[in-house]
Amino acid sequence: MTAFWQGFRLLLPLWPGMIPFAVAYAVTARGAGLSLWDTCLMSLTVFAGASQFAAAGQFVGGQLPLAPALALVGTTFLLNVRHLLYGLSLSRTLPLRGAQRAVAAQFLTDEAFGMVTVAGQQGAALGFAFLLGAELSLYVVWNASTLLGALAGQVLPSPAALGVGVIFPLAFLGLLVPLLGSRHAGVVALAAGLGAWALSGRVPGGVLILAVGVGGALLGAWLTTRRADGATA
């Protein structure tokens, strides 16, 4: 099996959680007055669930025609600023060239980053083909589900009614556990979790994740450095 298909299959377990939310986005966008083409084009070009919901919400509220375009750009930036950390991490572990970096950045998602990172920790041979396969796995199902929702969403049950909201938190918890191989990793994870809980509702979600991510990285670096200094003393 090629590296691309290995990466593609890696994300298949997350498809059941992706489908209902892509459908929900499509229903929201269509309800806001977007055409079938506009609804699908946003998924094809933006491919960022939270940002797409935010944009659709502004259409619903009638705010988008009156608000400056920069307001929507700023909202999208705050929602996705965590991708700065994802990109920095991947740039240190994957051999990517210039054009490959641009393509990988366009299709990168939380789920693809998490699953690929854990796969690398477990010995998978990471490369551009593997990463792209994982990214396009979700891209395919997200866009197919957007089309489904745009065409037939009104007759489908809501994600909340299906209880699928628990899938992604459980998936990321499952990704975290294999990485807690040391006491220091456990301390960093606990501190980051408590920090996120303390800041929740007080700062925008994207800023929260960036702050907790940077803080956790600095704490991990400090603990690692102290351990190294103790070993050489």
C-alpha positions as CSV (number, residue, x, y, z in Angstrom):
1,M,0.0,0.0,0.0
2,T,1.4,3.4,-0.9
3,A,2.0,6.1,1.7
4,F,-0.8,8.2,0.3
5,W,-3.4,5.5,0.9
6,Q,-2.0,4.7,4.3
7,G,-2.6,8.3,5.3
8,F,-6.0,8.3,3.7
9,R,-7.1,5.2,5.6
10,L,-5.7,6.6,8.8
11,L,-8.6,9.1,9.0
12,L,-11.4,6.8,8.1
13,P,-12.5,6.3,11.7
14,L,-13.2,10.0,12.0
15,W,-15.6,10.1,9.0
16,P,-18.7,9.4,11.1
17,G,-18.1,12.5,13.2
18,M,-17.3,14.6,10.2
19,I,-20.4,13.9,8.1
20,P,-23.1,15.3,10.4
21,F,-21.3,18.6,10.9
22,A,-20.6,19.1,7.3
23,V,-24.3,18.5,6.7
24,A,-25.2,21.0,9.5
25,Y,-22.9,23.6,7.9
26,A,-24.7,23.1,4.6
27,V,-28.1,23.4,6.1
28,T,-27.0,26.6,7.9
29,A,-25.6,28.1,4.8
30,R,-28.6,27.3,2.7
31,G,-30.9,28.7,5.3
32,A,-28.9,31.9,5.2
33,G,-29.6,32.3,1.6
34,L,-26.5,30.9,0.0
35,S,-27.0,29.0,-3.3
36,L,-26.0,25.4,-3.7
37,W,-22.9,26.4,-5.6
38,D,-21.9,29.0,-3.0
39,T,-22.4,26.5,-0.1
40,C,-20.2,23.9,-1.8
41,L,-17.6,26.4,-3.0
42,M,-17.0,27.6,0.5
43,S,-16.2,24.0,1.6
44,L,-14.0,23.4,-1.5
45,T,-11.9,26.6,-1.0
46,V,-12.1,27.4,2.8
47,F,-12.2,23.8,4.3
48,A,-12.4,25.0,7.9
49,G,-15.6,24.0,9.7
50,A,-15.6,26.6,12.4
51,S,-14.8,29.5,10.0
52,Q,-17.6,28.3,7.6
53,F,-20.1,28.2,10.4
54,A,-19.0,31.7,11.5
55,A,-19.5,33.0,8.0
56,A,-22.8,31.3,7.6
57,G,-23.9,32.8,11.0
58,Q,-23.1,36.3,9.8
59,F,-25.2,35.7,6.7
60,V,-28.1,34.5,8.9
61,G,-27.8,37.6,11.2
62,G,-27.7,39.9,8.2
63,Q,-24.4,41.3,9.3
64,L,-22.1,40.4,6.5
65,P,-23.3,42.9,3.9
66,L,-22.8,45.8,6.4
67,A,-19.6,44.6,8.2
68,P,-16.2,45.3,6.7
69,A,-14.6,42.3,5.0
70,L,-11.8,42.6,7.4
71,A,-14.1,41.7,10.3
72,L,-14.8,38.3,8.8
73,V,-11.1,37.8,8.0
74,G,-10.2,38.6,11.6
75,T,-12.8,36.2,12.9
76,T,-11.4,33.5,10.7
77,F,-7.8,34.2,11.8
78,L,-8.7,34.0,15.5
79,L,-10.5,30.7,14.9
80,N,-7.6,29.2,13.0
81,V,-4.5,30.8,14.6
82,R,-3.7,27.4,16.2
83,H,-2.6,26.2,12.8
84,L,0.5,28.3,13.3
85,L,1.6,25.8,16.0
86,Y,0.6,22.9,13.8
87,G,2.7,24.2,10.9
88,L,5.7,24.8,13.2
89,S,5.5,21.3,14.5
90,L,5.1,19.6,11.1
91,S,8.0,21.6,9.7
92,R,10.3,20.0,12.2
93,T,9.2,16.4,11.6
94,L,8.3,16.2,7.9
95,P,10.6,16.8,4.9
96,L,8.5,19.2,2.9
97,R,9.6,21.5,0.1
98,G,8.2,24.9,-0.8
99,A,5.2,23.9,-3.0
100,Q,4.5,20.9,-0.7
101,R,4.3,23.2,2.3
102,A,1.7,25.4,0.6
103,V,-0.4,22.4,-0.4
104,A,-0.2,20.8,3.1
105,A,-1.1,24.1,4.8
106,Q,-4.2,24.5,2.6
107,F,-5.7,21.1,3.6
108,L,-4.4,20.8,7.2
109,T,-7.0,20.2,9.9
110,D,-6.9,19.5,13.6
111,E,-7.8,15.8,13.0
112,A,-5.2,15.3,10.3
113,F,-2.4,16.9,12.4
114,G,-3.3,14.9,15.5
115,M,-3.6,11.5,13.7
116,V,-0.4,12.0,11.6
117,T,1.6,13.2,14.7
118,V,0.6,10.1,16.7
119,A,1.3,7.8,13.7
120,G,4.8,9.3,13.5
121,Q,5.3,8.6,17.3
122,Q,4.2,5.0,16.7
123,G,6.8,4.5,13.9
124,A,5.0,5.4,10.7
125,A,7.3,6.7,7.9
126,L,6.0,10.3,7.6
127,G,6.3,12.2,4.4
128,F,4.3,14.5,2.1
129,A,2.3,11.7,0.5
130,F,1.3,10.3,3.9
131,L,0.2,13.7,5.2
132,L,-1.6,14.6,2.0
133,G,-3.5,11.3,2.1
134,A,-4.7,12.0,5.6
135,E,-5.7,15.6,4.8
136,L,-7.6,14.7,1.6
137,S,-9.4,11.9,3.4
138,L,-11.3,14.5,5.4
139,Y,-11.4,16.9,2.5
140,V,-13.3,14.3,0.4
141,V,-15.8,13.4,3.1
142,W,-16.3,17.0,4.2
143,N,-17.2,18.2,0.6
144,A,-19.3,15.1,-0.2
145,S,-21.3,15.7,3.0
146,T,-21.6,19.4,2.3
147,L,-23.2,18.5,-1.1
148,L,-25.5,16.0,0.7
149,G,-26.6,18.6,3.3
150,A,-27.2,21.2,0.6
151,L,-29.4,18.9,-1.3
152,A,-31.2,17.0,1.4
153,G,-30.3,18.6,4.8
154,Q,-33.8,19.6,5.7
155,V,-34.9,16.0,6.1
156,L,-31.9,14.8,8.1
157,P,-31.7,14.9,11.9
158,S,-29.4,17.4,13.5
159,P,-25.9,16.4,14.8
160,A,-27.0,17.3,18.4
161,A,-30.0,14.9,18.1
162,L,-27.6,12.1,17.0
163,G,-25.2,12.8,19.8
164,V,-22.1,12.8,17.5
165,G,-20.6,15.8,19.3
166,V,-18.8,13.4,21.6
167,I,-16.8,11.8,18.7
168,F,-14.1,14.4,18.2
169,P,-13.4,15.0,21.9
170,L,-13.0,11.3,22.4
171,A,-10.9,10.9,19.3
172,F,-8.5,13.6,20.6
173,L,-8.4,12.1,24.0
174,G,-7.4,8.8,22.3
175,L,-4.7,10.6,20.5
176,L,-3.3,12.2,23.6
177,V,-3.0,9.0,25.8
178,P,-0.3,7.3,23.7
179,L,1.8,10.5,23.9
180,L,1.8,10.5,27.7
181,G,4.9,8.3,28.0
182,S,6.6,10.2,30.7
183,R,5.9,12.1,33.9
184,H,6.9,15.4,32.3
185,A,4.4,14.8,29.4
186,G,1.7,14.1,32.0
187,V,2.5,17.4,33.9
188,V,2.4,19.4,30.6
189,A,-0.9,17.8,29.5
190,L,-2.5,18.5,33.0
191,A,-1.2,22.1,33.1
192,A,-2.5,22.8,29.5
193,G,-5.8,21.3,30.3
194,L,-6.2,23.3,33.5
195,G,-5.1,26.4,31.6
196,A,-7.6,25.9,28.9
197,W,-10.4,25.3,31.4
198,A,-9.4,28.5,33.3
199,L,-9.4,30.6,30.1
200,S,-12.5,29.1,28.5
201,G,-15.1,31.7,27.8
202,R,-12.7,34.5,28.7
203,V,-10.7,34.7,25.4
204,P,-11.6,33.7,21.8
205,G,-11.2,30.0,21.1
206,G,-8.3,30.4,18.7
207,V,-6.3,32.6,21.0
208,L,-7.0,30.2,23.9
209,I,-5.6,27.3,22.0
210,L,-2.5,29.3,20.9
211,A,-1.9,30.6,24.4
212,V,-2.2,27.1,25.9
213,G,-0.1,25.5,23.2
214,V,2.7,28.0,23.5
215,G,2.5,27.8,27.3
216,G,2.6,24.0,27.3
217,A,5.5,24.0,24.9
218,L,7.5,26.4,27.1
219,L,6.7,24.4,30.2
220,G,7.8,21.2,28.4
221,A,11.0,22.8,27.3
222,W,11.8,24.1,30.8
223,L,11.1,20.6,32.3
224,T,13.3,18.9,29.7
225,T,16.1,21.4,30.2
226,R,16.0,21.0,33.9
227,R,16.1,17.2,33.6
228,A,19.1,17.5,31.2
229,D,20.9,19.8,33.6
230,G,20.2,17.5,36.5
231,A,21.6,14.5,34.6
232,T,24.8,16.3,33.8
233,A,25.4,17.7,37.2
